Amino acid sequence: MHTAHKRLSFVSPFSFPFFCALFFFLLLLFLIGFCACFFFLVIVVRFDYLFIFHFFNQYILRFSTFESLCTKKK
């Protein structure tokens, strides 16, 4: 009985509970990161909506000019 208890208390790095704990920890980190990004985006969109719109406009213009250059080369 005593040896069985010792065996249960020993946690190997490849055991099932370890993987469960790791999975839940990573899931928690992902959720925290997602929430942080979401709130950051909400704040940025609320305060710097015009700046972001300008940035995306510039990006779209650059992409369209790059696309036109590629089509001209062909």
GROMACS elastic network, one bead per residue, 0.5 to 0.9 nm:
[ bonds ]
;  ai    aj funct       b0    kb
    1     4     6  0.51598   500
    1     5     6  0.63361   500
    1     6     6  0.87692   500
    2     5     6  0.51906   500
    2     6     6  0.63711   500
    2     7     6  0.87561   500
    3     7     6  0.61714   500
    3     8     6  0.87107   500
    4     7     6  0.50081   500
    4     8     6  0.62817   500
    4     9     6  0.87110   500
    5     8     6  0.51628   500
    5     9     6  0.62379   500
    5    10     6  0.87657   500
    6     9     6  0.51881   500
    6    10     6  0.63296   500
    7    10     6  0.53888   500
    7    11     6  0.83346   500
    8    11     6  0.73916   500
   11    14     6  0.83160   500
   11    15     6  0.66642   500
   11    17     6  0.81612   500
   11    18     6  0.74338   500
   12    15     6  0.54044   500
   12    18     6  0.77066   500
   13    16     6  0.88262   500
   13    18     6  0.64045   500
   13    19     6  0.81818   500
   14    17     6  0.87179   500
   14    18     6  0.68387   500
   14    19     6  0.72075   500
   15    18     6  0.54473   500
   15    19     6  0.66257   500
   15    20     6  0.89273   500
   16    19     6  0.52398   500
   16    20     6  0.62472   500
   16    21     6  0.86912   500
   17    21     6  0.60639   500
   17    22     6  0.84797   500
   18    21     6  0.51356   500
   18    22     6  0.60873   500
   18    23     6  0.85118   500
   19    23     6  0.59557   500
   19    24     6  0.85281   500
   20    23     6  0.50948   500
   20    24     6  0.61587   500
   20    25     6  0.84719   500
   21    24     6  0.52120   500
   21    25     6  0.59973   500
   21    26     6  0.85621   500
   22    25     6  0.50368   500
   22    26     6  0.61126   500
   22    27     6  0.84664   500
   23    26     6  0.52080   500
   23    27     6  0.60532   500
   23    28     6  0.85487   500
   24    28     6  0.60121   500
   24    29     6  0.85327   500
   25    28     6  0.50756   500
   25    29     6  0.62019   500
   25    30     6  0.85972   500
   26    30     6  0.60594   500
   26    31     6  0.85471   500
   27    30     6  0.50360   500
   27    31     6  0.61415   500
   27    32     6  0.85914   500
   28    31     6  0.50974   500
   28    32     6  0.61264   500
   28    33     6  0.85085   500
   29    32     6  0.51030   500
   29    33     6  0.60391   500
   29    34     6  0.84614   500
   30    33     6  0.50529   500
   30    34     6  0.59617   500
   30    35     6  0.85108   500
   31    34     6  0.50092   500
   31    35     6  0.60589   500
   31    36     6  0.84628   500
   32    35     6  0.51723   500
   32    36     6  0.60693   500
   32    37     6  0.85666   500
   33    36     6  0.50452   500
   33    37     6  0.60759   500
   33    38     6  0.84497   500
   34    37     6  0.51254   500
   34    38     6  0.60058   500
   34    39     6  0.86027   500
   35    39     6  0.60931   500
   35    40     6  0.83922   500
   36    39     6  0.52589   500
   36    40     6  0.59908   500
   36    41     6  0.84981   500
   37    41     6  0.60007   500
   37    42     6  0.85094   500
   38    41     6  0.51227   500
   38    42     6  0.61639   500
   38    43     6  0.86687   500
   39    43     6  0.61518   500
   39    44     6  0.85047   500
   40    43     6  0.51576   500
   40    44     6  0.60336   500
   40    45     6  0.84554   500
   41    45     6  0.58397   500
   41    46     6  0.82729   500
   42    45     6  0.51916   500
   42    46     6  0.59898   500
   42    47     6  0.86453   500
   43    46     6  0.50769   500
   43    47     6  0.61652   500
   43    48     6  0.80784   500
   44    47     6  0.53170   500
   44    48     6  0.52423   500
   44    49     6  0.67614   500
   44    52     6  0.82030   500
   45    48     6  0.54752   500
   45    50     6  0.83382   500
   45    51     6  0.89418   500
   45    52     6  0.74102   500
   46    49     6  0.59755   500
   47    50     6  0.83436   500
   47    51     6  0.88971   500
   48    51     6  0.51726   500
   48    52     6  0.62414   500
   48    53     6  0.85611   500
   49    52     6  0.52475   500
   49    53     6  0.60879   500
   49    54     6  0.85790   500
   50    54     6  0.60469   500
   50    55     6  0.85417   500
   51    54     6  0.50566   500
   51    55     6  0.61660   500
   51    56     6  0.86856   500
   52    56     6  0.61389   500
   52    57     6  0.84206   500
   53    56     6  0.52103   500
   53    57     6  0.60566   500
   53    58     6  0.86482   500
   54    58     6  0.61963   500
   54    59     6  0.86078   500
   55    58     6  0.51583   500
   55    59     6  0.62109   500
   55    60     6  0.86606   500
   56    60     6  0.60391   500
   56    61     6  0.84605   500
   57    60     6  0.51334   500
   57    61     6  0.61039   500
   57    62     6  0.85716   500
   58    61     6  0.50522   500
   58    62     6  0.61013   500
   58    63     6  0.85262   500
   59    62     6  0.51215   500
   59    63     6  0.60823   500
   59    64     6  0.85483   500
   60    63     6  0.50343   500
   60    64     6  0.60313   500
   60    65     6  0.85492   500
   61    64     6  0.51166   500
   61    65     6  0.61344   500
   61    66     6  0.84998   500
   62    65     6  0.51582   500
   62    66     6  0.60462   500
   62    67     6  0.84622   500
   63    66     6  0.50183   500
   63    67     6  0.59962   500
   63    68     6  0.85499   500
   64    68     6  0.60957   500
   64    69     6  0.85814   500
   65    68     6  0.50160   500
   65    69     6  0.61592   500
   65    70     6  0.86087   500
   66    69     6  0.50807   500
   66    70     6  0.62465   500
   66    71     6  0.87116   500
   67    70     6  0.50717   500
   67    71     6  0.62497   500
   67    72     6  0.86011   500
   68    71     6  0.50562   500
   68    72     6  0.60473   500
   68    73     6  0.86275   500
   69    72     6  0.50180   500
   69    73     6  0.62277   500
   69    74     6  0.88116   500
   70    73     6  0.52311   500
   70    74     6  0.65813   500
   71    74     6  0.52360   500
